[in-house]
């Protein structure tokens, strides 16, 4: 995880500072009276679209991470900084991966901008990253003997319960930003939240009816909020924000033994083509016949996926199908 603002971002901010006023006028002219909303990641974007209504003509919504760039390695462009500078509502996760935001917001030319930090909205329900038994920690953490600053799990969007709270926060902000359409935003949010709650109940029912109560990931593990919501246990190769890609012999051995001990029928992964760790775990089990099942953490969802109809609810429904298969 990067803990500093890059030289590139510093240069971007300098350009932004010099040219913000001119670009603001151009943006306003092009957008007319539309409210400008900027989101960093796909779940935020999709929640906004459901609150404003997907046929809404009074808002322009931008998703910054629209090309499959991972939240943990994203760096804003000059164009991104300008969009944030001029927008009416800016939504971001707020974890260590978003350290660049503080400097970006200093360049804001819209002093009436509303800013939603997901971690701030969730407050005490935000979880610290944890290293569970058998999990491989970051090398820098293992080598450092000093007490490190607490790191929080940023993947808050993978909890439907969190999604309800965050949708409410988005709706409340939009009702202030665009008072003329406040009632519509309120009603749209209520309708969408009812769908989130319905899916949340389906998850709980599926877990309650499942034979197993543990999942095992041969991968990073961004689903802690989800498993905690339903009382599931988990094992994984790495924490959700880990940059590690190679699992140690000890990690592979532990996870393979755990698959055998718990009689698990699947080793799980997150989205992406590289399943080598999961495959190696399976090859070191007794039966060597477990399935590899993939859950989508929505960290690689692109604007093309959005155009093709991808939605937060659809992805979470598909994740429920995968989870149900893994637990039975």
N, C-alpha and C positions, 0 to 999 in steps of 0.2 A: 504494500500500500504506500502510495506516495504521501509524504508528510511535508511537502513544500510546494510553493507555487513556482512553476517552471519559468525559465528565462523567456520562453516563447509567450507565455501568458502575460508576462510583464510588458513585453513589446506590444501585444494586442491591446492591453489596457491603455498604453500610451497613445496608440492610434485612435482608440475609442474616445479618449479624452479630447483629442484634437478635432475630431470630426463628428462628434455626437450631435451637435446642434443642427448641422446641415442635414444629416441623415434623418433626424427626427421629423423635420418638415417634409421630406420626401415620403417617409413612411406614412405620415398622417394623411397626406394627399392621396396616396395610393389606396389606403385602407378606408377612406371616407370616415363614417361615424362608427365603424366596427370597433368593438372592444378588442384589445390585443392580449392574448393569453399565451404564455410560454411555459411549457412543461419540459422536464429533463427526460423522463422515461415513459415508456408505453403505458403502464397502468394508470399513471396520472393523466395522460392524454385521454385514455378511454373513459375514465371517470368524468372528466370535464365534458367530453362529447355527450355522455349520457345525461348530464345535468343541463347543458344548454340545449340539447335536442339535436340530433344528427342532421336535421334539415334546417338548422338555424342559420339565418343570413346576417345576424347582427354581431357575430364574433369571428375572429380569425385565430385559429389555434395552431401553435407550433410545437412539434416534438423534436427536441434537440438531438437526442440519441436515436436517429432514425435509420442508421445504416448498419445496425448490428454491432456497434461499438459497445464494449462492456463498460458498465458504470465505473468500474474500478480503474480503468485506464483512459477514460475520456478526458480530453482537453478541449476547451472551447475555441472556436475560431473567432476572428474579428467580427464576422457576420452574426455569430451567436451572441457575442457581447452586446452588439447593437440592438438585437431583438430584445434582449433582457432589459437594456437601458430604457427602451421606449414603451415597454408593455404596461398594461393595467393590472395584470395578475401574473405572478411568477410562482411556480410550484417546483420544489426540489426535495430530494430525500433528506439531506442534512447531515449525513454521516461523514466519515473521514474522506471518502471519495469525492465529496463536494467541497473540499476546502477552498477551491478556486472561487466559489460563489461569493464569499465575503468581499473579495476585491472587485468582483464583477458588479456587485450591488453598489459599490462606492461610485461607480461611473453612471449611475442611473440619472437620466434627465427627466424622469417622471417622478416627482417627489410624492405623488399621491398613490404610487404603486402599492398594491397589496401583495404580500409575500407569505407563502405557506411553506413552512419547513415541516415535513412529515414527522420527523422524530420529535419536534417540539409539540406538535398537536397530540401525539400519543403519550408524551410525558413519561410517567413512571412505568408504563407498560412496555417500554422499549427494553430489550434484553441485551445484556453484555454477551460478547462472544465467549464461547466456552470450548475447552478442550476435553472431550469425553474419552473414556477408556479406549485405548487402541488408536486414537486419532493422532496423526502426525502434525506437530506444530510447525510454525514457521521457523526457519533456521535462526533468524535474528532473535526470535523470542527465546529459543533454547540456549543460545550462547550468552545472552545478556543476563547478568545477575542483578541488575538494578530493577527497581520496581517501575513498571511501565504504566503509561497513561491508559485508563480504561478504554477499550474499544467496543463499540456497540454494533450489534448485528443490524445491518442496514436493510435487510430484505423484508421490510415490514409489510410490503404489498401482498405477500404470500399468505396472509391471514385474512380470511373473509370478514372476521370481526373487526380487524383494523380497517378494512376497506369501507365498512359502514361508517366508522368515525371520520375517516378522511373524506368520504363523499359528502358527509354533513358539513365539514369544514369548507370544502370547495363551494358548496351551495350557499353557505352563509356569506362567503366572500363575494360571490357573484351577485347576490341580492343587494349588496352595498355598492358594488362597482357599477351595476346596471339596474338601477331601481325600477326603470320602466318595465322590465321583464322579471322582476323579483318573484312574482307569484308563479310564473312558469317554472323558474329554476327550483322553487320550493317543491312544486308538485312533481316535477321530473325526478328530483332527488328522492322523494318519498317512494315513487314507483320503482326506481332502480334499487333502492335499499331493500325493498320487499323481495326483490329477486335475489339479492345477496344473502338475505336472511334465509330464504328458501333453500338455497344451495348449501348454506352453512348447516342447516338441519339434515340435508342429505348426507353430508360428510359425517356428521355425528351418528346418524343411523347406520351408515355403512361400517364405521369403525366399531360401533357397539355390536354389530352382527358378525364381525370378522373373527376368524379362528386365531389369528396372530395379532400381536400388538407391538411389533417391532419392525422397523425398516432398516435396511443396510445399504449404504451408498458407497460404491467404489468410485468416488468422485468428490468434488466439493459439496458441501451441504448447506444450501441456502434456505432450507425448508423448516428451520427450527420453529418459527412462529406457527406454522401449520401443524406440526406434530404436537406442539405444546397445547394448542387449542383443543385437541381431541384426546389428550392423555396417552399419546404414543411414545415409545422409546425409540432411540436411533443409535446407529453406529455409522461412522463415515471415515473416509481417508483423510479429509481435510475440512477445515472450517469453511463457511460460505464465501469469505472474502480472500481466501488463500490464493497466492500466486504460484503455489507448488504444482508441478505436473508429474513428478516422479515419486511414487510411493516406495518407502523403504521395505526391505525384506521383513522387518518386524511388523510393519503395518499390514502388509499382504497376509502374513501368517496369522496374525490376530483375527483379521476379518474373515479369512477362510475358515478358521476354527469356529468362529462365531456363527457362520452360516450353517455349519454342521451341527453345532450345539443346539441351535434354535430351530433346526430343520426348515430353514427358509427356502422357498422355491424360486426366489428372484434376488438378483443383485441389481441395484438401481443406479441410474446415472441422471445427470441433468442434460439438457439439450446440447447438441454438438456431436460431431462425427467420431471423436476420439473416445473409445470405450476400452482402451487397453488395460487399464487398471481393473475394471470389472471383469474382463476376460481372464486376467491373470488370477484374480481371486477365485473364480469358478474353476480354473484348471488345478487349483490347489485344494479343492474340496474333495470329499470322499467320492461323491457320485458324479461330479463334473457335468451335471445336467440342468443346472439352474438357468432360468431365463434372465436376459438383460432387459429391464424395463426402464423407460425414460420418462421423467416428469419435466415439464417446461417451467423454468423459473422466470420466464419473460425478460431475461437479460439480453436477448439477441433478437427481439422482435423489431422488425423494420417497418418503414413507411410502406414498402411493397406489401408486407403482410397485412397492414391496415387496409390498404386498397383492396386486397383480396378477401376482406371480411373478418379478419381476426379480431376477437374481442376478449376482454378480460374474463367475462363470464364463460365464454366458450372454452378458453384455455383452462380455466379452473374446473370446468365440468370434465374435460378430457383428463386432467390430472386426477380427478376423483376415480375415473374408470381404471387408470393405471394403479393408483393406490389400492383400490379394492382388489385388483388382481394380485398385487404383491402380498396382501394380508390374508389371502385365502389359499 
